[in-house]
Amino acid sequence: MTAPLVSLVIAYYNEEDYLPAMLASLLAQTDRRFRLILVDNMSTDASTARARALLDGTGIAAEWLREPRKGQLFALMAGTAVADTPYVGTLDADTHYPPDFVANALR
C-alpha cells in the first residue's frame, strides 16, 4: 500500500443522511493516496456508526476523533492537528466528490 499524501479532514454533526454518500464518493476515487480524519462534533444520531460500517474493510486509512467543543471550526482544528501527511484538505460531509477529486488536487 502506498503511503498517503493527503489527509482529508471531515468534520460532521448529525450527518447520518449525508455522510454515507459522501464517503462512497471518496471510496470511488481514482487516486487513493489519502487518509481520512473523521471528527464527530458530538452528533446525537447514528452518523459515526453508519460511517464506520461503510468504511470497514475498504482498506482506506481512517482515524476517528470526537470534538466536544461545539462548532465546525473546533472540529476542523482537531482534525488538522493530527494530520501527518504533506498535504491536508478539509471536506464537507454533505458533498459528493467526483472520482478524480484527489488526483486533481494532488496534481
N, C-alpha and C positions, 0 to 999 in steps of 0.2 A: 504494500500500500504506500502511495506517495504521501509525504508529509504535507499537511495543509499549508497553504499560502495565505489564506484569508480566514479570519474569524468573523462569522456572521452573527451579530447580536440581535436577538429578538426579545423585546420587552412586551409582555402581554398582561392583560387584566380582563378576565371573563370573556375570552375569545373562543370558547369551545365550538361555536358555529362557524368560525372562520379559520382558525389555526390549522386544522387538518388539511384544508385545501391549499393553504399557503405552503405547508410543509411538503405536500405532494408535488407542488411546483418545484421545490428545491430538490426533491428526490429525482426529478426528471432532468436535472442539469447535465449538460454535455461535459462540463469540466467539474469534477468532484473534489478538487483540491481545496476544500473548505471544511471547517468545523463549525458546529452550531453552539452558541451560548444562549440558552433559553432562560429568561428571567421572569419568573412569576411575580407579579406585583400584588400579591395577596388576593388572588382570584377566589371567588366563592362558588364557582361552577366546576365542571369537570375538564377544564382546559388542559391541565397538566396530564391527567390520566389519558385523555384522548391523544395528546401529542406523543406521550411515551409509547402508547400502543402502536401508533403509526410508525415511529422510528425504530422500534425494537427489531433487531435482526437485519437492518438495512446496511450495516457497515459504515454508516455516517457517524463520525465522532460527534458526540453531543454532551455538553455539560449543563447541568440543571442548577439554577440558583433561585433563591426566594428573597425578594427585597421587601422588607416590612414598611419602608417609608413610602407613603402614597405619592404617586406621580411618575410619569414616564421618564422624566429626566433622571430621577434617582435609580430607576431600574436600568436605564442605559449606562449610567455611570458605573453601576455594579458590574454589569456585563463587560464593559470595555476594560475595567480594571483587571480582569483575569485573562484577557486576550494575550496570547503569546505567539502570534504569527506576525509576519512582516506587514500585513495589511489587515484592516478592520473595517467592517461595514455594518451599518445598522439597517434593519429591515422592519417593515410594518407587518403585524400579524394578520392583517386583513387584505393583503395584497397578493396577487398572483404574479410570479416572476417568470419571464419567458425562459425556455430551455438553454439559451445562450447567455443568460444574465451574468453568471460568474465568469464565463470565458471572456465576454466583452469587458467586464470590469478588470480582469487581470491583464488583458491586452493593453 
